[in-house]
Amino acid sequence: MIPPPHPGARWRTAAAALLTASALVLTAAPAGAAPAPAGGDIADRLAAVPGLRIISEQETEPGFRHFVLGYRQPADHDRPRSGGFEQRLTLLHRGFDRPTVLHTSGYGVNTTPFRAEPTRLVDGNQISTEQRFFSPSRPDPADWDDLDIEQAAADHHRVIAALDGIYREAWISTGASKGGMTSVYHRRFYPDDLDGTVAYVAPNDADDREDSAYVEFFDTVGDDPQCREDLRTLQREALLRRDGLVGRYEELAAGNGWTFDETIGSADRTFEMLVLDTPWAFWQYQEPEKCADVPGAEASDDEIAAFLDEIAGFEFYTDQGTGPYIPYYFQAATQLGSPSVPTAHLDGLLRYPGLFAARSYLPDDLAGAPFDRRAMPDIDRWVAHRAERILFVDGEWDPWGAEPFRVGNGARREALRFVAPQANHGAAIAGLGASDRAAATDALLRWAGIEGRIAARGADRIPALDDVGDGRGRR
């Protein structure tokens, strides 16, 4: 099972190399206790915020300033004096008179300057957050009971409280995939923090025991039935040739220093997970033209191995690849839920029943944590009946969209959902049909307080999110 977004070969990040942060005792005054100076340089105003420090300032384009920041957070917001950690943030400063976008990937933070689509559309400031327990934003020692959606929402609430005195215009939150989910959870627990939310390709596994929508998705996705059948044939052929391909995997691992023992398990188990994951990874990020490259039954072992590595990625499923994403898998195994994939066409070829699950990626000391079956139904009900000024953008051919958030009769509440035709996990407002794109853009600008005009100042200076990556994992 893959985390949202997919960290195959295209999405590997520096997160795996980051060191765990040392524990920090929260002795500073609560966020917002001391107002920021009324004027002055942005660096001076940041330095005056209790618990916030400037780690570095990086050069960027004229008209922008970019900072890497550290902000002290309680490990447990219900017991703020029991210890804490430093949450890593970045700030792309545009101007005190601009809206501010709170962006999260749901994983680590990308410290390279970039602008998410809403930030570009409103020409605003952008605060990007690293999620708790992703290195280095992790308490030490770490009590994994402190990793849940409400604690993470409280982190975001404190960030806004700390910076709202500096940025007094509208606040918009956004994120893609797990970042989109995280933005929704923040709004659920702190609905008044923000003026609007744009959640991209955000899965909504309201009932983790009912995954038929995911399985059915693979029977209809795309516009070429032959492509779907070719992917099923590839999986069967890979498992029929398992012994030889696993041997290649073990040789590759030995040559690169990869191991299999801490997370999924043996090379054989890991190979089976990779094969199960390949159609998901294919539809999550590949374009339809890639269907022509799916190896058939006549393909050599070399051709099959090369395709599996390109689409899913041999390295990702090793301990070294999955290790940085343990916080995601823990959340999926305890609250978020995880999807299923079709296996009927693989009868007699699978050796590990139930392997395709978040717990398969967890080390033994975390795998036994209980699942909270109340968390996601609560979020689902809130979105359907109470969420206001929230926009969902999904991709028609994205597997994660098989179980989307549904806004119910949300017109009065300005709860909106649009689907980008033939788009995958990179769906964006820019990829919507003309009328949907206009409606989504108008809503965002209205929530940001700039109704009636496109804020295009400097729109091409800082790269868009898809140009530089966002520190995301695999979802």
N, C-alpha and C positions, 0 to 999 in steps of 0.2 A: 504494500500500500504506500502511496506517495503522499508526502505532505503538500499542502497548497502553498506556493507554486512549485514547479518541478525543478529541482537542482540537478538536472542531468549535465551533460558536457557544457551547455550554454549558460547554465545558471550557477556554477560553482562560485563560492564566495570566499572571502578571507576569514569567515567566521571560525573555521576549524582551527586556525592558527592563533586565535585570540586566547589570552590567558584569563583564568577566572579571577575576578576582582576580589580584593580583600574586603572583609566585613567593615562596615562603617557604623559607628554609634551615632544615633540621631540626637545631637545636642543643640542643633540650630532651632530658631523659632519656627513655628509652623509657616507654611507657604502663605504669602499674602500678609503676614503680620506687620511688615514694614513696607510702606509704599515706595515704589521706585522714584528716583528724582524726576521732577516735572520736565526737565529738558536735558540737553547734553548729548554726548556721543553714545551710540548704542552699546559700545563696550563698557562704558562707565555705568550705564543703566543696568546692564546684565550683572556686572560685578556687585551691584547693590542689592541684588535679590538674595534673600537668605537661603543657604543651602545650595546655591548655584555657583559653579566655577567655570571659567573659560579654560578649556584644555588647549585649544589652539585656534588661530584664525588663519584661514587659507585664502590665497589669492583667487579671485574669480573675475567675471566680466565687470566692466564699469557699470555703475548703477546698482550693484549688489555687493553685499558683504556676507562672508560665509564663516561660521564658527562651529567648532566641535565643543560641546558642553558636557559637563557632568552635573547631575542633580541628585541630591540625597533623598532617598525614599525609604520609608519603613519597610522592612521585610513583611510585616503583618500590620496592615492599616488599623486593625482592631486593637493592636497592642503596640502603639508607635514607639514606645520606649524600650522595646525588647531587642532592638538591633535593626540594622538596615543595610543598604547597599547604595552604590552610586549608579544611577541610570544614565546611560550615554544618550545624548541628544545631538542633533545638528540644527543650526539655524541659518536659513538663507534670508538675510534681511533685505527688504525692498524699500520700505519706508514706513514711518509711523502712521501715515495717513492711509495705509493700504489694508485690505482684509488680510487675515492670517489663516493659513491652512495647516491643520494638525494632521500630519501624514504618518502612517506606520505601515511597515511591511508585515508586521506580525512576527517578525524574526529579528535578526540583527539589523543594525542601521548602516546604511551606505554613507561613508564619510566623504564621498566625492560630491561636489555640488551638482544638483539636478533639480528639475521641477516636475512634479506630478501634473497630470493634465488639469485638474482644477486650479492649481497654482498658476499655470500658464494662462488659463482662461480669465481669471480675475486679476492677473498680474500682481499677486500678493506676496506676502512673506510666507515662509514655510518652516514649521517646526517638525522635524522628523525624529521619531522615538525608537529606541531599541527596546524590545519587549523584555520584561523581567525573565530572568533565568537563562537568557541567551548571552553567552560570554561576550564581553566581560561584565555585563549587567546582572550579576548573580550574587546573592548573599553567600558568605563563606563563614561558617558552614551553612549549607543550604537545607532548609526544611521544605521538602517538596509539597507539603500540605499548603504552603503559601503560594503555590502556582495555580491560580484559578482565574476565571474570567472577571470576577468581582474585584479581586485584588489588582488585576491589571487595569481595570477601569478606574480604580482609585488612583493609580499612578498617573493616568492621563488627566484626571480631575485636578490633581495637585499641580501638574505642569501648567495647566490653564490658569489656575489660581495664582501661580507664581508669576506668570507673564502677562496676565490680563491688564495689569497696571501700566505696562509698556505698550502693548498693542490693544488699543481701545476700540478699534473698528470691529466688524463682524468676524466671527470665527467659523470656519468650515472644517469638518474632519473628512478624511479620505483614506483609502487603502485598497489594495487589490488582493483578492483571495483571502488568505488568513488575515491580512491587513484589513480587508473589508469587513470580515467577521468581527475583528477586534474593534473597529469603529462602531459597528452596530451595538456591540455589548456595552461600550462606553455610553452610548446614547440611552441604552436601556436603564442603566443605573444612575446616570446624571443627565437627564434629558434637557436641562436648562443650561448646560455648559456651552452649547453650540447653537449657531443659527441655521445649520444645515449639515447634511452628511451625504457624501457620494461614495457608495460602496460598489467596487468593481468585482465581478466574478466571485461573489461570496457564497460558498456553499451553506446550506441550511439543513443539517441532518437532524430534524426534529425528533425522529424516532429511530434510534440506532438499530433497532431490531427489524425494521422494515426497509429493505434496500432494493426492492424490486425495480424501482425507477432507474437505478444505476444499471442494473442488468439489462433492462429493456432498452436503455439508451444505445447499447452497442449493437442492437438489432436494426437500428434505423439511422444512425449517425451518418452524415455525409450524403452525397448524391450518387455514389457508386457502390452498389451491392457487392461487386467483385472485390473491391478494396477490403471490405469487411471480411469476406471469405478468405482473401489472401492472408490477412493478419491471423485468422484462426488457423490456417494451414501452417503458417510460420511457427506459431506456438506449438502445434502438434509435432512438427518436424524437429524443432529444437529439443523437445522432451524425448522424442524417440532417439535422438543422438546425444542424450544427456551425458553418458559416461565420457565420451570424447570431449564434449564442450566443457564439462566441469573440469576435466584434466587441464584444458587450456586455461580455464579461469584460475586454477590453482597455480599454474606456472606464471601467469600474468601477475597474480598477487605476490608470489615469492619475489619476482623481479622488481616490484614496486614497493615492497614493504607493507602490503595490505594484509589485514587479518579479518577473521570471520567470527571469532569466539565471543565477543563482548555484546553484540547486539543480535542479529538474526540467527547466527549460529554457524554451522558448517558451510563449506563451499557449496555442497549439494543443496542445502536448504536455501542458501542465498541465490543460487542459480534459479531455483524454482520460483522464488519471489520475483526475480527480474523478468522471467518469462511471463508470469501472470500480469506483471505491470506494463509490459510493452505496448499493448493496444491502448491502454490509458494514456501512456506518455505520448504515443503517436498522435492521438486526437487532441491531446491537451495543447500541443505546440506546433505540430507539423501542418503544412499547407496541403491541399488535395493533390497537388502535383507529385507529392512524395509517394503516393500510392503506386506509381510505376516502379518504384525502387524496392518494393517489398519482395524479398527472396521467395522463390517457390520451392516445391518439393525436390526439384532437380538441382537446386543450388548446392554449392560446396559448403563444408563446415566453415571455411574461412569467410565466405560471403554471409552466412547466417550470423556468425560471431561479430563481424564488422557492423551489420545492421543493428543487432541488439545493443552493441556498444554505442552506436551513434544515437539511437532513439532513447534507450533507457540509461545506459552508462554503467559499465562494469564497476567502476570505482565507487559510484554512489552507494551501492548496497553493502560495501565493506564497512567494517567498524570505523575506518577513517572518514568515509563519506557520510554515513548516517549519524555519527557521534554528535556533530554540532546541532543536529535537529532533534535530539532527545527531548528538549522541552516541548516541542510540538507534539511528538508522539505521546508524551505523557498526557498532555491536554486532550488529545484525541481519544486516548484510552480511558480518561476519567470524566470528561465532560462533553467534548465537541462531537464525538462519534466519528465513525470512519465508514467508507463505502465498501461495497462488494463488487466483484467482477464476475462475468460468466465463466463457468467451468465445465458445463455439460459436454462441450466438444472435446474436453480433455480427460474424459472418463478412462480410467485404467492407467493414466500417465502421471498422476499426481501422487506424491508420497507423503505429503504433510497436510492433512485435513486442517482447515482453519488457519492456515499460515497467513493468508492475506488479511492481516489485522494489525492495528496500531501496536498492540502489546508485543507482537513478534519483534519489534525493533527495540524494546526496552531491556535494559540489563535486569538481572534477577532481582535486585533490591528494589526496583520500582515496578516490576510487572504485576505485583499483587495488589496495587492500589485499587480501591473500589470505584465503580462507575456511578456518577450522579445522574440519575434518569430524570431529574426535575429541571436541570439547568437549561437544556435546549428547548423543551416545550414552553418554558416560561418566555424565552426570547421570541420564539415563534408566535406566541399569542400576542405579545406586546407589539411586534412589527405589524401583524395583521390587523390589529384593532386600535392601537394607540399611537404608533410612531407618527411623527410630524416632520415635514421638511426633510425627507429622506429619499434618496434616489439610488436605485439599483440598476447596474448595467451588466448584462450577462451576454455570453456568446452562444450562438445557436449550436455550434459543434463542440462545445466545451463539456467534457464529462462532468465537471463539478457543477454545471448548471442543471443536471438531472434532478436535483433536489434544491430548488431555489427558494429564496425568501419570497413570500407572497404578501402583497400589501392590502388585500381585501378591497373594500370600497374606499380607496384612499384618496379620492380626488379632493374632498373637502379638507383633508389633513395634509395635502400635498405630499402624499406617499406614492412614489412613482417607481415603475419598473419598465425598462426597455431591453429588448434583445437585439444585439447586433447580428444581422444576417450573415450566415456562413463564417462567423468569427469563432476563434478558439479562446484560450485562456488569456489572450492579450486583448480582449474586447475593450473598446473605449468609446467615449461619446463621439469621437471623430468618425467611428465606423458605423454609427447608426444610420438608418434611413433619414432622408432630408427632414421630414416632419418631426420625427422623434428627436433628431439631433437639435433642431431648433427648440423644441419643448424642453429638453434636458438643459440646454445652455441657458435658456431664459430663466428656468427655475434656479439654477446655480447663481446666475448674476443677481437675481432678485434677492435670494437669501444672503448673498454677500454684500448687499446694499448698493449695488451698482447697476440697477435695473435700467435697461434701455440702451446700454452701450457696451461694446466689447473692449475690455481693457487690454490693449495690445502693446503697451509700452514694453519694449525689450523682449517681445515674445519669442524671438529666435536666438536669444543670446545664451541662455542656459539650456543644456540639453533636456529633452523630454525624458521621462522615466524609462521608456523602452530603449532609448539610445545608450544608456549607461548601466542598466540594471539597477536593482534597488536593494541588494543585500538579501534577497528573498531566498527561501529554501525551495521546496519542490511543489508547493501548492500555489 
